[in-house]
């Protein structure tokens, strides 16, 4: 019984780590997109083409 509980806990931990990695990747991709848009906006402002 104890081994089964430990295995379930280990599997739960592994699943949680996997979900956290997916969440972290999603956040970093969103941040990266936002940073690119901000850099483009700054560049356009510097070039005087923004309306």
Phi, psi and omega in degrees: 000315183296321179297320180296317180296317179297319178297318179296320179294319178296319178294320178297319178297315180298317179295319178297317178298319179296316179296321178295321178296318179297316179298315180298317179298317179298315179297315181295323178294319178297318179295319179298315177299316181297318180296320178297317179296319179295317179297319179296318179297317178298318179298316180296321178295319179295327179277349179076023182259353181285139181257000000 
